[in-house]
Amino acid sequence: MTVQGLVLLTEDDMLVRETIADLLELDGFQVAKACNADEAMTILEADPQSVAILVTDLSMPGENGIALVKRVRGLRPGLPAIILTGVTEEPPCAGLEGRGFCVLRKPVLGDDLAQHIKRLIA
């Protein structure tokens, strides 16, 4: 079963990005992969309405995941987003909390991530 809409996955670590993408594709998601915030914005700007959710790493070179979510929501207000992080403290997500947003700790299980995505895009 294919899930409607595209998951925009932004992760600077190639192995992590490919592993997460493979797991999501096995769960029926279409995945567009980006290695940084600028590449993610290029994908989003090419076809903003096709993206159903942003899944992004918190810590990336250049623009971090929080800044990316804010930038993406400037183009697509309310776009659901998941931030993946390996840090133990809560990231400073002021203004992002609430409906359509969550933070998940790495390592994240594929099924857990898939369930969060389905819940946020429902």
Buried (B, 14 or more C-beta within 10 A) or exposed (E): EEBEBBBBBBBBBEEBBEBBBEBBBEBEBBBBBBBBBEBBBEBBEEEEEBBBBBBBBBBBEEBBBBEBBBBBBEEBEEBBBBBBBEEEEEBEBEEBEEEBBBBBEBEBEBEEBBEBBBEBBE
